[in-house]
Structure formats: C-alpha cells, structure tokens
Amino acid sequence: MRPVGVVAKVVKIFDLLHEHPGGLTLTEISEGTALNTTTCYRIVSHLAAEGYLNRDEKRNYRLGSRILQIAATYDDQSTLRKIAGPHLRRLVQRTGESVNLIVVRGSIVHYVEVLESPHEFRIVGHVGLRRPIHATAVGKAVLAFLPEKERNKTLKSIRFQRLTSRTIDNPRTLLSHLQLIRDQGFAVDDEETLLGVRCIGAPIFNWRREVVAAVSIAAPAARLSMPMTARVAEVVKETALAISVHIGFAGRLPAEAEGAAPSESVSSVPAARMKRLSRRAAS
C-alpha cells in the first residue's frame, strides 16, 4: 500500500468521524469510507493506539484526545499568514502593488496580512482593518463562493452602506456581480471602497473545497486601468490557488477555464517584458 494511499484513507476516517461526533462502529466506518474491513481495522487500531481515536464501551470510535489537543492549539489566522507569506511576497514582486490577505466574519472583511507596494505612490492598509463585505474585491470573492444557504444568510445581514458613489447599494445588483465573479474566478473593487483605488481579489479554498479567505492587490486606479484587470487577475488567481493548494485544496478553481494559460502581465513590468509575457500567455 502506497504511503499517500494510507494518508488518503486516514483522512477519510477523520472526515467521517468529524461528521459523527457521537462515534461510529468499525463496520460503520468501513461502510462510510468504502474501505474493506481488514484495512479499516488495521488503520483504526493504529490510530486508537496513538491516541488519535478513542473507543468507548459500546465499541464506537470517535476523534481522540490527541486530535483535540492539536485542534486546541491551532490558530487559523496565524497559520494561514505563515503559509501564505511567501506567496504574498511573490505577488508584490510580480505586480509591484500592495497585497492583502483577508478572512470574513459575518458580513465584515478582516485584514490579517498587508504587504505594501514598493512604489512611492501606493495604497496603504494595515492588519486589523475592517471593511464591509459588499464593497471590497476580497469580500465579494469570498461571498460569491459561499454555499448558497450561507451566502443568502450573509446577504440578509449586509447593511448596504455606500462608501463612494460607486459602491453597490442593493442586493439585486450584488447578486448579479456574484454570478460574474463565480464565472471568472475573481472580483474587482472598482473604486467602490475608496475613490481612486482599484482592487482585484481571488478566493482561497481549503482541503474541503470551502472558501476560507481571499487575497487581493490594491493599486491606484490610474496605474491599474479596467482593461488591465483581466490580465492582472490571472496573477492574483495563481497566488490564491497556490495558497489553496498549500493548505490542502486539490483540483482547479471552480471558474478556471480548461487549458487557460496563466498570464504574468501586470501594470508594473517594463513595456518590453509586458509584450513578451503577453505573447507567452497567448501562445
């Protein structure tokens, strides 16, 4: 049995028991994971011996104390920041613009990492900044990929405050934007939070294929024109996907087109290199 195969089977068992906190018998685990009884018994017995599973007097297995200890010391945000760090720094290098990493709580975007552009004229944010979900590229990127029930709940909680004359101020318009975001895999804040500032955000997914965060670049609108957003968005999407894969996501982003060639064309690269990159992306 290949090691990766064993890991996949262990993950299946953990997933199943996470969904059944009351515990399951060996037979139920075998049936629920589609593992044969012998293989399932061998894996479950080893996990129980190491403290990752507990078995009660009714012979039901549930997640064990060792798993719970790990979970208790696990800090989602700090771990996400540590994993995302190299990818965010590379995004700054590739675009020359400020980069944000966010999570969403309810209808509010929380900035958990901010890296500033090297340009003298740049957009400056800070860790701890909060913005309404409907006015930001990152917020809309997360909202678009939430499960329908959770998305509808969030939509009902939004206070459609207008931050600029361009802010979306009603649920119907926002819903049409969310469909476009799902189709293209990224969101744009077209001066909706601050006049003169344009942002591009893309969603980050975990190993359950759930959207858990988002990454964005923020640039002066004069430097990041609307015609450029599709090209720059490919770089942002690549970064979001790299972070997603690093935290266990497997597969392609939901809206990614088959065979699409990634583009590195961004506003800050020299014109000659921009042409080379554009030719590469088109080839």
N, C-alpha and C positions, 0 to 999 in steps of 0.2 A: 504494500500500500504506500503510495507516494505521500511524503510529508504534507504537501499542500492539500491533498485529498483528505487527510486526517483533520487538518485545520478546518476545512470546509464543513466536515461532519460535526466537529466540536461547536462551531458557530451555529449550525442548525439546532443543536441541542440547547445551547444557551438562548437562542431566539425563542424556541418553543416554550421553555420554562419561564422566560421573562413574560410571555403572554398568559401563563397559567401559574400565578403566584401561589395557588393552593397546592401545587405539586402534581406530578403525574407518575404513574407506574412505569416500569420498564417497557411493558407491552405498549402502553400509550405513547411513550417516547419513540419507540421503534416505528409505530404506525404513523405518528405525526411527522417524523423526519424521513420516512421511506428508507430507513436503514434496516438491514436484516438483524435479527435478534442477537446473533452472536457478536457481530461488530458493535452493535449498540451497547450490549452488556460490557464488552471489553472497555469501551471508551467511558461509559458512565461509571464503571467501577473505579477506573483510574482517577477520574475527576473527583469522585467522592473521597478516595483515599488521600488526595492532595488538598481537600477542603474546599474545592470549587463547587461541589454539590453536597447537599445534606439529604439523608434518607430518614423518614420518620417511622413510627411504629406501624403505620399502615402500609409501609413499603413504597411510599410516594417519594419521589425525588423532587427537590426544589433547589434554587440557587443557594450556594453555601456561603459561609461566613467570609471566606477569602475574597470572593467576588464582591461582597458587600463592603468589605474593608477598602478594597481598591476604589469602588464607586464613591465611598465617603470622602476619599482624599482627592478625588478627581475634580479639577477646576476647569470647566468647559472653556471659559473665555481665555484663561492664561495658556491652556494647551493649544487652542486654536491660534492664538497670537504667535506662539512658538513655532508651530507647524507652518503657518502662513508667512512668517517673517522673510525667509529667502525669496519666496515668490513675489512678495510685495516689493522688496528692494529691486528685484529684476524688472518689475513693471515700471518703477520710477525710472530706471535706466533706459528702458525701451521707449517710454513715452516722453520723458522729461517733465512729467506733470505730477502733482500731488496725488497721493493714493490713500484710500480709506478702506478699512475693514470694519464691518458692522454686524450686529445681531439685532433682531427685532423682538421687542417685548410688547405684546398687545398691538397698539397702533402707533408705537413710538420706535424710531430708529435710534440705537445706541452705538456710538462710535467707540470701538475697542482698540483700534490702532490707526494712527495717522502718520504718514511719511510725507515730508514736504518736498516740493519741486525744487531743483537747484536754480531755477530762474529767479531773477530779482523780482520780477512781476509774477506773483504766484498766488494761488488760493491757499489760505492757511486755516486749518481746523485744529481740533485738539481732542485727545482722548477724554471721553465723558460727555462730549457734545450730544445733544438730543435734537432730533428733528421729527416732524410728523411724517408718517409713512407715505402719504399720498403725494408729497411734494418733492421727494428725493428719488434719484435713479435707483439707489440701493434698496430703498423701501419698496418701490414698485417691482423691482426684480424679485424680491422675496415674496411679496403679496401675489404675484402672478403665478407662482409655482406652489402655493399652499394647497392642500386638499380642499375641495370645494366647500365642505362644511366649515372648515376653519377660516377659509377666505371670506365666506359670507358673514361669519361672526365678526371678523375684523372689520369688514366694510361697514357693518352697522355701528361699530364703536368709533368710527372716524368723525372728528369734528372738522368739516371742510373749511378750515381757515385759509384765507388767501394771504400768502406771504409776499407775492408780487402780482402784477397784473396778468401773469402767465400761469399762475397756479391753477391746477384742476380743482374746481369747486363744487363738483356734484358726482354722485356715484355712477350715473349712466356714462358720463364721459370717461371716468376712471376705468370702468369695466371694458370699454372698447380699447383703451390703451393696454389693459392687461392681456387681452387676446393677442394684440400685436406683439407684446413682449414674449408671450409663450411661443409665438410663431418664429420670432427671430432670435430668441435666447438672450436678449439684453434689453436694458431700459435706458432711456435718456431723460435727464432733467434739463430741459431747455429753458434756462433762466427762471425756473419755477420756484426755487428757494431763494436765490439772490439774483437780481438783475446783473447781467454782465458775466455770469458764471454758468458754464455748461458742464454737465457730468454724464458719464457713461457707467452703468452698473451691470454686473452679471451675478447670477446666483451661485451659491456653493452648496453642494449636496453631500450628505453623509452616506455611510455604507448601507443604510436602509433606503436610499434614494429619496430622502426627505430634504427639503431645502432648510438649511440651518443658519445661513449667513449670506453675506454678499460682499463683493469687492467693487471698488469704483475708482475712476480717475476724475479729478476736478481740475478744470482749466479755465482761464479767461475765454469768454466766448469769441473774442477777436482772434485767439490763437487756435481754437478748436471750432471750426465752422461746421454747420449742419451737414454739408456734403461730405465732410471728412469722417463723420461719426461711424458709418458702417465699417470703414477700414480700421479705424482705431478700436472699434468694438471687438473685432476679431482678437486683438491682443489682450483685451480685458477678459474676454471669454476663455482664452487659452490659460490665463492666470487662474481664473475661477475653477476651471477644470483641473488644473494641476493641483490646486489646494484640495479639491474634492477627492481626487484620486489618493492624495496623501492621507486623507482621513478615512479611506476605505471605499469610496464610491467606485463602482465598476460599471463600465458602459459609456455611452455617449450622452452628452447633454440632450434633453428632450427635444429641443428645436433644431439641433445640428443637422445640417443637410448632408446626405451621403456624398462622400467624395469631395467635400469642400476643402479647398486648400487654405491653410491659415495664412493670414497676411500680417506682416510686421510694419506696414505703412502707418506711420504716426506723424503728428504735426511737427515734432521737434527734430526729425532726422534731416540731414542735408538733402537738397533737391536732387543731386546726382544719385545718392543712395536711395532716395524715395522712388526714382524711376526704376532702378534695378529691382527693388523689392516689389514694386507694382508688377513688373514683368514676371517675376518669380511667382507671385500669387496668381497671375492669370494663366500661367503655363500648366 
